[in-house]
Every structure is written in C-alpha cells, then in structure tokens.
Amino acid sequence: MGFELNVANRASQAALLPVILIATSINEARSNPVITINYHDTALLEGDNAVIQFKAGDKSVNGTIPAIQELRAQFPYLSGKDVKGEDEWISKLDSFDTLDFKALDPVLQNLDTHLLLRSFVSGYSLSTPDIAIWGALRGNRVVSAALKKGTLVNLGRWYKFLEDLCPWATVAVETLTAVAKEKKAAKSKAGASYDIALKNTENGVVTRFPPEPSGYLHIGHAKAALLNDYFAHEKYNGTLLLRFDDTNPSNEKQEFQDAIVEDLALMGIQPNRVSYTSDYFDELYDYCITMIKTGKAYADDTDKETMAKQRWDGIPSQRREMAAEESLARFEEMKKGTPEGLRWCIRAKISADDKNKAMRDPVIYRCNPAPHHRTGTKWVIYPTYDFACPVVDSMEGVTHALRTIEYRDRNPQYQWMLDALSLRTVQVWDFARMNFIRTLLSKRKLTKLVESGVVWGWDDPRFPTIRGIRRRGMTIPALREFILKQGPSKNITLFDWATIWATNKKYIDPVAPRHTAIEKADMVPTTVTGAPAPYTEKRAKHAKNAAVGEKTVAFSSSIILEQFDVKSFKQDEEITLMNWGNAIVRKITTEGDKVTNLELELHLAGDVKKTEKKVTWLSTEAQTLVLVDLVDFDHLLKKDSLDEDDILEDVLNFDTEFRVSAMADGNISEVQVGDIIQFDRKGFYRVDRAPAPGVPAVFFNIPTGKQK
C-alpha cells in the first residue's frame, strides 16, 4: 500500500505542520521513507478547499485532524497507552491556529499549567500530541512572540525540549518554508517581476556592469552583475559588457581588477567583452573640450569645502561665467599637471540651484598626479564617473543601463550629459540595492576595516564580499538563486542574513558528509562495559545520500563524551550513543560541578526511540583523532542599520570571533580546504585549513538561517 501526504503550502503553517511532522516522524523511524510528502498549490488538491490530504492506498482523507487520525489508524504504534487522553489533545489542535491573541492566550495558559510537572503532553514519552501541538505552535507567529516574552515558563521549557529532542522537526519546518518561498519567487520571476518595460528590446539589448577596481566585489555588486547578466543572456539574446571604471588611480589596483574578473567567473557571469574607461581617455578629453567651447562647462578653483557648501545652498561659483578661452587655458594647465593646474577642476554648467542637487554643476574632470595602474603617468587629469559613465555607455553601444536606485537623483544628470554632447540616448532602469542587517556595504568603510586590521582581509568570513561569504561557506548556486529571486524590483528591503543562509542550506544539506567532533574543554573519558574489543565499520557518510561515500567508524570500550551532555545524565538512565545504540548510565564520577569520569553499560537491545538523550561520542581506540578548531562569527556591527551621524568605531562589534578546540573522528584527516561537512549536533562547517602535523584543522561554522 502506498502512502501520500499532499500539502497546500499556501495554507497556514499552524494547520499544516502537525500532520507534516507526524508523517516525518514515521519516515525518520525507517531506513526508507514510507510516506511521500508533496507540496502543492491549493487548487491542485482534491476535495472542498482541502489544505491537507492524506492518501492510504485508495482511501483519502482531508483536513488536519482527520489526517492525523488516519495516520494513527495506519500506524498503530503512534498511539500510546493513554489513547483517550491523546485523542482529547488532538481534538484541540484547531484552537492553536488562530492569530487572535485574546483567543489564543487562555489556550496557551492552559497548556502551560498542564506542563507544570510534565515533560510530555500525554504519558511519559514522546507521543503524537507532543509532535502535533509543537507543530501547531511552531507554525503560529503569534505564539512565537508570546514565547519570547518568557512568561509561559513551562510551555517554553517543553517547547525547547521538543525542539532538541526532534531535530528532524526543524528541518521539516524549514523545508515547508523554503518550498513556499521558492514557489512564490518562481512565480514572481516568471511573471511581472522581470517584465520591467525595457524599451526597444526588439532592436537588441546591450547591458553593462561597470565596477571600480578599488576593492573586492561584495554581495551588492553581485546583484548588479547578475541582473545585468540575466537581462543580457537569459531574458534577451543580448550582450553583456564588463567595463572597469578606472578613473581614480589613488584607490585602484590591478589586484582588485583581477579579483573582480575571477569572482564574476565563479558566479557564472561571462561578459561578451571587457573594456576600461581608460580606453577612452583621449575621447573623453576631447568631449570635455567640446563642452567648454560650447559654454556647457567651465573651470573652477573653488576649494572643496566651499564648493560643497555652495552646491548645498544653491549658490553659483564665482567662476561660473568664466570665458571659454580662459577655461580652456586652465584645462590645459590641469593636463600638464602644473602647480597652478592642480588647483583647478572642470564643472558641467547645468544649474546652480536646481531642486535636484545632483544637477548643481557637478565636477566632470579633476586632477590626480598618482600613477594609473594601466596608463601610468600619461594622464594627471581624469573624468569623474558622472561624466564618463553616460558618455562611454553611449560610445560602447549600451542600450539599457541597469543600476541601483542610489543613482536615481543622478539620472537627469546622466541624460543631460548625453544631450549636451548630442550622443545616442540610453535607457536607465533603477533597481533596489540589497541591504543586509548589521552589514557594511560601503567600499570606503570596508577598506578602512581592512587597513586598520579589524578584519583579516577582503576575504574575511565576516565580510559581505563574494570571497568573504564563500569562505564562510556560501555556495555559488545558492547565491545566484537568492539574488535572482529578488529580481529588479525598486522596493528597498533590509534583508536578514538568515534568509540567504537558509537558501544555502538547501544546497549543502543533501551532500555534506556527516562527522563527529567532541569539544576538548572538560570532555569526559568514558568506559563502556559490554563493548567488544576495538573494531571499525564502514558507514555511509550521509544516511540519505549513498553517493557521498563511506567513512570508517571506530568502536571500543574507551570513548569520550562532552561535559555538557554528561552533566545532564542521571544514575541508571538509559541514553543513546548516536550511530551505535543504547547504553545505561552506571557510574558518574564528579569533582566539584564537573563530571570527570563516566561508566556506561552497553544495551544494544534498547529502543532508541524511547530515550530522551541522544549524544555524540568518539572512540579513543581503533582510530587517530584529529585536533580541530571550530570557529563561529558574529556580525561586525552592533546595529541593524547605520544612521548618517553614526561613528563607525562606536557601532563596531570587536568581539566577533568564537573559537572552540575539539577532537574529531579520524576521517577528518582526509578533508581539503573548501570542503563542506556537518558535525553531528553542531552544524555545517567549511574547511578553512586542512589538517597538518602539529597544527589543528580549522573549520568555519556555516549559518543555516536558524536562530541560535
């Protein structure tokens, strides 16, 4: 008989999760899942407005409670000794599905009182009501808010206990959430979100990505690059240009330029052509002369501070009406790099008091005697981005300039430059930049952190650079998926990093080998009586993916456990040694508040489903343990977002690295830098330094989107 659970992922999670988790618990108890869980749109389900449908062969039932009842009928062991009591709790599930706190509060208070002296809702072990009610609460955002207040002490304790006892439940929740988001994003991507009314696409599409080689690409740049690539190569059969905006030799390096090319290639972005603004310095110089001659630009020696104040207040420069011949003479001095020339700049003559301050006579050329990494000392004058970008876009045949919304005020300026020089127009489209909480995306501020030694470098795992997040464990497919799902929307959103790391988990969870690590601090040497002589077995590295390969697991009477786990043990309690079997606690030796030794009696006949505590362990015999450092990180900023008057040093978090020494199983000796694994009960990690004689291997914790 086949079993199938159909889920309408548009429905409330409080209605869906009780059944999904019960079905998942059944699958978890077997080596091969017996219930297929399908996620659908509501319209795809049979029956009247069905949100849950369970099929057992030819039989089909709809609804949360009927589905649970049918599951218990098909799998009788789901019901404990107190069937009547369990039925009563299951019948109350609908009361947990409301978002009205006034209606929900007495229900939660009643459950909190019920759990005062209980570890489980019904009976003395995990049962169907526990799983179902936990799922209903987990799916209700109002409950989450209530639990955070900490007033429901007993309920909060039980909730956390269930979460730790059933790690597969959290995975099922994340799967449901991810599927819902994926369907919503897929629909958005296939529909209106990418239909942004670009004009004249039938005549060909040429987009461009114009980074300045003054730093490494960060996640904000990645969005601009991927969207320009998407419109050029996927939405339309067009052309993508990569043009380095190398007009500021003081900040630019060949190192940054090479890194940008490498990072784009890693993201699967292959421009049709690579160029440089410096390729057009001669033409840009000539265009500037044209603008001066036609009275659309003038030379100015106003000092920087005064000029900024005048532009802000709408006051024209005293040089604004300078004759073209005199401005040309000043421009020639600038070109020669004379002391007199270095005092001057060239400004576009647009407006002194336009409401849009970007139109108030912006600087279009300035002096900089620093050597250029491509042109050397040929030039000491350079065009500004505001001047060079529209001109070179037009010259290179760009049809559509897609750029972040921060440039919106400069769009009229962009068009003015083209009109002033009678150049071909370019359609501009603004999209929202990606902002993340507690994250710096200012290249100037990131450079400051690198140069001051606050971080290790541009590839620091706390940095939002492509290299930084990859070093932390982000995969390129996850990065591409997340960014492309945001689309070219103009809506400004402050993202939580949890959203992108949750996407990443979908890619690493199915393929990451499973290993074991025990923290060294106060680890507990343990004797296992009844264990055979030391031996090893071949086991799958991933229980659900044989293609990941095999590992060697060592067994012996001498093992180590973690202090945190052992301190919770009680005399004669039965516990589970994960991936081995059950054991009974026979002797606990303590010194102060620490356990110094432990004696267990192996009890492989015990039922692993009935134990409350399932712990990781390592044999100290039949394998050579590997010393590792497990490193986790916090955000570099203390605030979710910075205000204009914030001083960077005041909001920096200087306590962001957390390093724990541990011993890992012998298989870890084979890992390489860049490998991604999972340490059981600890999380996913990326290898930053492979094992070597005399030094510990270093593993960086990879966030998964789940709050700690």
Disulfide bonds with the S-S distance in Angstrom:
none
